[in-house]
Amino acid sequence: MNQHNEAMLSAEKASSLSPLSQRTLKLCQDTLKGKLEPSEEGKGIAIHPDSGDYVAAQNPTYASRAMRLRHPADSFITMRIGPSPDYALAVRVLH
């Protein structure tokens, strides 16, 4: 599959996400990607889209637990850090 087809497939997947997930992925792409890749690739991240707060940890579960301590009543998104978002994890909005 060439890069153009991969980009189209990624855009299709992103458009099927909830507005919260879309907003969080945009924040990740615009702000966090350059800070975290490639040094943190494969680790988990939890992102609080309203504040921009994030936690990178060994895996998404650990990141989620740490974020829950910081923002116990709010929704956030967890995913793996890497060149392509893990849409299966991004869909899991925790609240």
C-alpha positions, 0 to 999 in steps of 0.5 A: 500500500502506498503512502497516499492510500495509507493516508486516505485509510487513516483519514477514513478511520479518524472520521469515524471516531467520536468528536472527543477522539478526533479532537484528541488525535488532532492535539496529538498530531499538532503538539505531542507527536514531535515531542514523543516520537521516536524516543517514546515510540511503542509506549502508552499515552493518556491525553486529557483533551480539554487541558492538553495534559498528557502522561506517557508510560510503559503501556496505555494501561499505566498511562490511563491509571496515572491520568485518572489520578490527575483528572478523576472525573474527566474523559481522556483518550489512551493510545500507543505512541507511534507513527500511526495512531492506534485507532482501536485504543483511541476509541476507548474514551474513559470517563 
